[in-house]
């Protein structure tokens, strides 16, 4: 996502994973990419846009971390700046757990996922089969933990800091359906 805008804008990013930061730095040579926690990082400057996409917020394991993320986004936004985030709702995560594993082809590789509900904490079992030059595959397994909170609770918390300009849902981009996977667009006062 950031690669597509890095030629036109100054880009910065943060991730807890040193491996992900290393990959990002190879693709975004001019970007300010750092290892850090999205709830507490400090770039020491403000931005016109802050993004928290691909349900990254769901990886924060308790409500106080979600609140800290909103506060940190607010701290890093310039006046009139836009904050965009998306998240998997409880309803969507439960729906995913009730359905069979699913997969997709990614170039020459294959990815399969199954989600388990572990007493309100959701565990994604992600398996990627990476094709090698000899035709064999290497299996990469990555368990991912996610949590979510009621949509109204999330929206109320975001609205404490930012007027919500628009909510668009990934399932139906023509209408708002905040019970699935909302993309929330907020503007700093």
VENURTA-V834102 format. One record per helix or strand. SS is the DSSP state (@ for helix, = for strand). FROM is the first residue (numbers start at 1). LEN is the number of residues. Records with the same first field share a line. If there is no record, write none. Layout:
SS = FROM-LEN  FROM-LEN
This chain:
@ = 2-4  18-10  56-4  63-14  90-8  151-11
= = 12-4  32-4  47-6  77-10  102-5  109-10  121-11  137-10  162-8  182-7
